Amino acid sequence: MTTIRFDVDLEELLRVVQTVRAHTEKYATDLPYYRMLVALREELKQEHTFYPVNCCIFSSIEVRRVLGRQFGIVEMPGVFSWDGFIREGEGKVEMFESHMWNYDANRNLYIDLTLDQFYCGFPCVSVIPVADARFLRRDDF
């Protein structure tokens, strides 16, 4: 078995986490549906033992089901990319994990109830302007 080791740039990761936290705090008061997201996350957490790990697909489907019609929120399939957090160096490989989150086209925001599965510093309910979410890369099929 081959083991791949990579050097995570913790300073960059923490900077991005702080940016996501700042945006989420702002949107916690500005978004008309933020409290519904928090309640939905709690409900999903009660239903699934290891939430949020490997729960992104049904979480994003549930967000769309509950908020989609009223707020125009859809699912967004893609990957969580570790690229920006891995130091340059010999043998650097692209690291990513399949992921799904939601998109609010009216506000150009990504909404993610399971982002904290990748790093516990991310907020449980993350709200991020698309321009600041370079670690979330959507799949354009």
Residue pairs with C-beta under 8 A, 6 or more apart in sequence:
4 93
6 82
6 86
6 87
6 92
6 93
6 95
7 86
7 87
7 89
8 82
8 85
8 86
8 87
9 85
9 86
9 87
12 84
12 85
13 85
13 119
13 121
14 121
16 84
16 85
16 135
17 119
17 121
17 122
19 132
20 115
20 122
20 123
20 126
20 128
20 132
21 121
21 122
21 123
23 127
23 128
23 129
23 132
24 123
24 125
24 126
24 127
24 128
27 34
27 109
27 127
28 34
28 127
31 37
31 107
31 127
32 71
33 67
33 70
33 71
33 73
34 125
34 127
36 66
36 67
37 63
37 67
37 111
37 113
37 125
37 127
38 124
38 125
40 62
40 63
40 66
40 113
41 59
41 113
41 124
41 125
44 51
44 55
44 58
44 59
44 62
44 113
45 51
45 52
48 55
51 114
52 59
52 113
52 114
52 115
52 116
52 117
52 124
53 114
53 117
54 117
55 114
55 117
56 99
56 100
56 101
56 112
56 113
56 114
56 117
57 100
59 100
59 113
59 114
60 75
60 76
60 100
60 101
60 102
60 113
61 75
63 73
63 75
63 102
63 111
63 113
64 73
64 74
64 75
64 102
67 73
68 74
71 104
71 106
72 104
72 105
72 106
73 102
73 103
73 104
73 111
74 102
74 103
74 105
75 100
75 101
75 102
75 103
76 100
76 101
76 102
76 103
76 110
76 136
76 138
77 99
77 100
77 138
77 139
78 99
78 100
78 101
78 136
78 137
78 138
78 139
79 96
79 97
79 98
79 99
79 136
79 137
79 139
80 96
80 97
80 99
80 115
80 118
80 135
80 136
81 94
81 95
81 96
81 134
81 135
81 136
81 137
82 95
82 96
82 97
82 135
83 94
83 95
83 96
83 135
84 134
84 135
85 135
86 92
86 95
96 137
97 118
99 114
99 136
101 110
101 111
101 112
101 113
101 114
101 115
101 136
102 110
102 111
102 112
103 109
103 110
103 111
103 130
104 110
104 111
108 129
108 130
108 131
109 127
109 128
109 129
109 130
110 126
110 127
110 128
110 129
110 130
110 133
110 136
111 125
111 126
111 127
112 122
112 125
112 126
112 127
112 128
112 136
113 124
113 125
113 126
115 122
115 123
115 126
116 122
116 123
116 124
116 126
128 136
